[in-house]
């Protein structure tokens, strides 16, 4: 796993856990579609997992293997876009 992605996840989660979880959920919905995303979220631990960057990354890696890296990169780009929208 790319250290840059891990650090980015931690930074955005520390700023606002609710926005972090919402962005993770939105990203998974965009990539996988609603039903598959919600199933995956439930499988990895639900909303609790979405608010914890260590847990979400570890569990997605366990389920998706190396393919999770592409999803992490997409999520990080979405977090960066979201942060830019909310900057004054």
Beta strands, then each sheet from edge to edge (+ up, - down):
end
